[in-house]
Amino acid sequence: MTTHSLSPAAASLRSMAERFLAVCSAAYVLVSGVLAVGVPPEEPAARRLARAQEFHLRAQQRTGLLVPLYVYPGRLERNEAYRRLIEAKRRYETLPMWVIVNPASGPGERTDPNYTRAIDRLRGAGCVVLGYVSTSYGRRPRQDVQRDVDRWLEFYPRVHGIFFDEMIYEDEDRAVEYQAGLSRYAHERGCWPTVANPGADTPARYFAQEAADVIVIHEGPNWPAEARLAGGAAGGYADHPPHTRAVLVHSQAELNKEALRMVRQHARWIYVTEGVYRPNDPTAANPWDRLSRHLEAMCQALLVE
């Protein structure tokens, strides 16, 4: 093929045209990227299918117990709290039980053989075991919280999931991303479920962004009002399924079964204890340092259709 060289003027025009097209192309890429900020890529069909199937299974799951068992498992065979809980799980085998263990307001600095044995026994009975981690309402650096997750897996590799206590709950994107990032990190490390506990009303954006698999929307000495739990025309909890929420009630001398029946319509994870919490009172500083005397009554009530 015969080639022909361009004149200097033509070559100059061609060079200018090529530069113009390159600039336009770069500008298109830049503008496209800017416009795409904040727009997530379309969810793959396989992932969407799996999430729909998971939603179906969780939406019809029986209401279960979320048990903060902040009891040291010394002399495990004769430990009353662990013995009662394990026996209850074996007796009420279809009742889901998620149990939170807490060696040292977190995993501690080294493996404790008593906790290793306790986790094995809880799993052996069919309980899902969660390791306690505090986020101090978002004040802890994310890497420190992640390090606690890693320590749980290093010291006690048979834990199933993570309980993020003192969850941040400000109605801001920054706050939601802090908690959602921690949940994603735990999932990426193979932990499920993640439960996060602000112990208070939680803005809907935390549920929309899946900041945890379950969020404790109430922790206190009184039962929450049904209107609070139900949401309403403006949405809120009404836009997100009950299996994403939990309720913890302490300071209850008796088990109010009517209140329990009401709550289970709006939250699928429940626990009630007689343990009392009073701020600034060392004798009542932790209502979760015992196994609830209402345990058997709760099991019986939750198994009633």
Phi, psi and omega per residue, in radians:
M1 nan 2.324 3.126
T2 -1.455 2.301 3.092
T3 -1.827 2.662 3.137
H4 -2.166 2.256 3.090
S5 -1.348 2.564 3.129
L6 -1.459 2.676 3.035
S7 -1.217 2.771 3.115
P8 -0.953 -0.690 -3.126
A9 -1.176 -0.747 3.133
A10 -1.147 -0.702 3.130
A11 -1.098 -0.684 3.126
S12 -1.121 -0.760 3.118
L13 -1.102 -0.689 3.140
R14 -1.131 -0.719 3.133
S15 -1.103 -0.726 3.128
M16 -1.123 -0.704 3.134
A17 -1.126 -0.718 3.137
E18 -1.125 -0.722 3.113
R19 -1.127 -0.684 3.125
F20 -1.087 -0.786 3.122
L21 -1.113 -0.661 3.129
A22 -1.126 -0.741 3.123
V23 -1.111 -0.750 3.126
C24 -1.087 -0.723 3.130
S25 -1.098 -0.785 3.125
A26 -1.100 -0.705 3.135
A27 -1.122 -0.691 3.120
Y28 -1.078 -0.784 3.123
V29 -1.070 -0.762 -3.116
L30 -1.109 -0.827 -3.128
V31 -1.128 -0.705 3.106
S32 -1.049 -0.723 3.140
G33 -1.160 -0.698 3.130
V34 -1.114 -0.781 -3.119
L35 -1.136 -0.479 -3.086
A36 -1.465 -0.158 -3.120
V37 -1.035 2.321 3.109
G38 1.439 -0.066 3.122
V39 -1.799 1.896 -3.071
P40 -1.188 2.618 3.083
P41 -1.129 2.695 3.133
E42 -1.049 2.361 -3.092
E43 -1.210 2.278 3.118
P44 -1.015 2.574 -3.074
A45 -1.050 -0.693 -3.112
A46 -1.120 -0.709 3.122
R47 -1.182 -0.739 3.122
R48 -1.063 -0.730 3.110
L49 -1.084 -0.804 -3.130
A50 -1.091 -0.688 -3.135
R51 -1.184 -0.657 3.102
A52 -1.142 -0.704 3.116
Q53 -1.169 -0.704 3.105
E54 -1.107 -0.741 3.122
F55 -1.027 -0.793 3.142
H56 -1.008 -0.811 -3.095
L57 -1.179 -0.759 -3.104
R58 -1.246 -0.578 -3.091
A59 -1.149 -0.453 -3.129
Q60 -1.847 0.150 3.132
Q61 -1.207 2.515 3.111
R62 -1.119 2.555 3.041
T63 -1.045 2.367 -3.080
G64 -2.202 3.140 -3.141
L65 -1.781 2.336 2.970
L66 -1.880 1.827 -2.927
V67 -1.838 1.888 2.986
P68 -1.354 1.760 -3.067
L69 -1.803 1.341 -3.086
Y70 -1.570 0.980 -3.101
V71 -2.085 2.267 -3.138
Y72 -1.213 2.283 -3.048
P73 -1.534 0.818 3.072
G74 -1.240 2.560 3.137
R75 0.831 1.076 -2.902
L76 -0.960 -0.733 -3.087
E77 -1.086 -0.460 -3.133
R78 -1.952 0.212 -3.131
N79 -1.399 1.997 -3.007
E80 -1.064 -0.745 -3.081
A81 -1.129 -0.862 -3.117
Y82 -1.182 -0.681 3.139
R83 -1.075 -0.821 -3.122
R84 -1.098 -0.739 -3.102
L85 -1.159 -0.776 -3.137
I86 -1.129 -0.730 3.104
E87 -1.125 -0.669 3.123
A88 -1.123 -0.723 3.136
K89 -1.133 -0.677 3.119
R90 -1.208 -0.611 -3.120
R91 -1.301 -0.715 -3.129
Y92 -1.894 1.171 -2.901
E93 -1.154 -0.406 -3.123
T94 -1.589 -0.021 3.134
L95 -1.519 2.051 3.118
P96 -1.101 2.390 3.075
M97 -2.348 2.053 3.005
W98 -1.840 2.194 -3.028
V99 -2.054 2.203 3.139
I100 -1.685 2.161 3.070
V101 -1.911 2.628 -2.929
N102 -2.604 1.467 -3.091
P103 -1.099 -0.723 -3.038
A104 -2.709 1.001 -2.991
S105 0.878 0.689 -3.060
G106 2.565 -2.875 -3.079
P107 -1.329 -0.225 -3.076
G108 1.433 -2.970 -3.066
E109 -1.740 -0.189 -3.116
R110 -2.784 2.904 3.122
T111 -1.210 2.346 3.031
D112 -1.872 1.992 -3.088
P113 -0.986 -0.521 3.121
N114 -1.147 -0.666 3.082
Y115 -1.252 -0.617 3.075
T116 -1.019 -0.802 3.135
R117 -1.173 -0.682 3.139
A118 -1.124 -0.750 3.122
I119 -1.098 -0.732 3.102
D120 -1.057 -0.754 -3.114
R121 -1.188 -0.691 3.107
L122 -1.109 -0.787 3.084
R123 -1.080 -0.721 -3.122
G124 -1.077 -0.480 3.104
A125 -1.474 -0.207 -3.134
G126 1.826 0.194 3.098
C127 -1.470 2.528 2.959
V128 -1.524 2.259 -3.022
V129 -1.905 2.248 3.140
L130 -1.997 2.404 3.066
G131 -1.614 2.363 -3.071
Y132 -1.367 2.319 3.023
V133 -2.468 2.336 3.070
S134 -1.710 2.446 3.000
T135 -1.816 -0.079 -3.139
S136 0.907 0.823 3.107
Y137 0.940 0.694 3.072
G138 1.466 0.030 -3.116
R139 -1.399 -0.419 3.135
R140 -1.323 2.377 3.048
P141 -0.990 2.477 -3.062
R142 -0.998 -0.666 -3.108
Q143 -1.144 -0.527 3.098
D144 -1.209 -0.712 3.108
V145 -1.149 -0.739 3.112
Q146 -1.089 -0.613 3.106
R147 -1.115 -0.637 3.066
D148 -1.123 -0.710 3.073
V149 -1.030 -0.797 -3.136
D150 -1.094 -0.669 3.137
R151 -1.164 -0.668 3.069
W152 -0.998 -0.780 -3.108
L153 -1.250 -0.503 3.089
E154 -1.324 -0.819 -3.065
F155 -1.407 -0.662 -3.047
Y156 -2.351 1.269 -3.018
P157 -1.132 -0.168 -3.136
R158 -1.621 0.075 2.987
V159 -1.184 2.597 -3.131
H160 -1.547 -0.848 -2.993
G161 -2.443 -2.962 -3.074
I162 -2.237 2.391 3.038
F163 -1.857 1.885 3.130
F164 -1.561 1.804 -3.131
D165 -1.513 2.837 3.131
E166 0.923 0.949 -3.124
M167 -1.271 2.414 3.005
I168 -1.108 2.487 -3.132
Y169 -2.471 0.461 3.041
E170 -1.162 2.540 -3.093
D171 -1.491 1.134 -3.109
E172 -2.444 2.573 3.123
D173 -1.005 -0.720 -3.115
R174 -1.014 -0.764 -3.108
A175 -1.182 -0.738 3.139
V176 -1.091 -0.758 -3.110
E177 -1.145 -0.608 3.085
Y178 -1.000 -0.902 -3.091
Q179 -1.265 -0.735 -3.142
A180 -1.086 -0.637 3.099
G181 -1.115 -0.666 3.098
L182 -1.161 -0.703 3.111
S183 -1.118 -0.754 3.105
R184 -1.073 -0.720 3.135
Y185 -1.057 -0.795 3.130
A186 -1.079 -0.746 3.108
H187 -1.068 -0.753 -3.138
E188 -1.108 -0.476 3.104
R189 -1.501 0.038 3.067
G190 1.633 0.261 -3.119
C191 -1.636 2.328 2.999
W192 -2.733 2.394 0.001
P193 -1.509 2.960 2.893
T194 -1.870 2.300 3.075
V195 -2.132 2.307 -3.134
A196 -2.106 2.426 -3.000
N197 -2.205 1.667 2.913
P198 -1.435 -0.362 -3.128
G199 1.217 0.344 -3.044
A200 -2.652 2.981 3.055
D201 -0.910 2.393 -3.019
T202 -2.118 2.209 3.134
P203 -0.978 2.564 -3.053
A204 -1.055 -0.479 -3.092
R205 -1.090 -0.441 3.092
Y206 -1.168 -0.623 3.101
F207 -1.310 -0.719 -3.136
A208 -1.088 -0.603 -3.138
Q209 -1.631 0.112 3.100
E210 0.910 0.982 -3.134
A211 -1.160 -0.322 3.021
A212 -2.879 2.853 3.087
D213 -1.178 -0.616 3.097
V214 -2.435 2.439 3.088
I215 -2.130 2.284 3.097
V216 -1.402 1.884 -3.038
I217 -1.622 -0.074 3.115
H218 -2.684 2.246 2.978
E219 -2.463 2.032 -3.096
G220 -3.108 -3.120 -3.071
P221 -1.469 -0.071 -3.130
N222 -2.205 2.742 3.064
W223 -1.278 2.464 3.104
P224 -1.229 2.645 3.093
A225 -1.269 2.499 -3.103
E226 -1.096 -0.650 3.137
A227 -1.032 -0.630 3.101
R228 -1.121 -0.763 -3.064
L229 -1.287 -0.558 -2.983
A230 -1.336 -0.401 -3.023
G231 1.330 -2.674 -3.136
G232 -3.133 -2.748 -3.080
A233 -1.048 -0.539 -3.133
A234 -1.379 -0.069 3.100
G235 1.766 -2.003 -3.073
G236 1.201 -2.341 -3.107
Y237 -1.078 -0.454 -3.109
A238 -1.102 -0.331 -3.119
D239 -1.584 -0.016 -3.066
H240 -2.366 2.487 -2.946
P241 -1.232 2.671 -3.115
P242 -1.020 -0.490 -3.079
H243 -1.222 -0.066 3.082
T244 -1.641 0.070 -3.024
R245 -2.265 2.645 3.091
A246 -2.372 2.728 3.115
V247 -2.336 2.257 3.081
L248 -2.072 2.235 -3.115
V249 -2.213 2.226 3.099
H250 -2.040 3.136 3.078
S251 1.099 0.563 -3.104
Q252 -1.858 1.825 3.141
A253 -1.129 -0.555 3.111
E254 -2.234 2.734 3.089
L255 -1.558 2.047 3.116
N256 -1.487 1.742 -3.041
K257 -1.255 -0.499 3.079
E258 -1.163 -0.748 3.106
A259 -1.145 -0.676 3.102
L260 -1.070 -0.755 3.136
R261 -1.112 -0.666 3.121
M262 -1.161 -0.837 -3.059
V263 -1.092 -0.662 -3.061
R264 -1.167 -0.246 3.038
Q265 -1.279 -0.337 -3.014
H266 -2.146 -0.229 3.138
A267 -2.531 2.290 -3.037
R268 -1.639 -0.035 3.119
W269 -2.226 2.185 -2.969
I270 -2.449 2.606 2.972
Y271 -2.731 2.421 -3.115
V272 -2.326 2.331 3.138
T273 -2.372 2.723 3.031
E274 -1.433 -0.213 3.130
G275 -0.949 2.405 -3.037
V276 -1.865 2.444 3.001
Y277 -2.066 2.215 3.036
R278 -2.320 2.105 3.123
P279 -0.975 2.440 3.076
N280 1.161 0.328 3.071
D281 -2.074 1.810 -3.093
P282 -1.034 -0.433 -3.131
T283 -1.388 -0.199 3.137
A284 -2.403 0.845 -3.033
A285 -1.546 -0.322 -3.047
N286 -2.545 1.825 -3.129
P287 -1.306 -0.112 -3.067
W288 -1.811 0.269 -3.102
D289 -1.580 0.370 3.111
R290 -2.655 2.882 3.002
L291 -1.590 2.315 -3.044
S292 -0.984 2.397 3.041
R293 -1.257 -0.190 3.102
H294 -1.539 0.103 -2.997
L295 -0.933 -0.950 -3.073
E296 -1.120 -0.678 3.126
A297 -1.144 -0.669 3.081
M298 -1.116 -0.766 3.140
C299 -1.027 -0.822 -3.128
Q300 -1.096 -0.764 -3.099
A301 -1.168 -0.667 -3.101
L302 -1.304 -0.308 3.111
L303 -1.545 -0.054 3.063
V304 -1.424 2.209 -3.106
E305 -1.191 nan nan
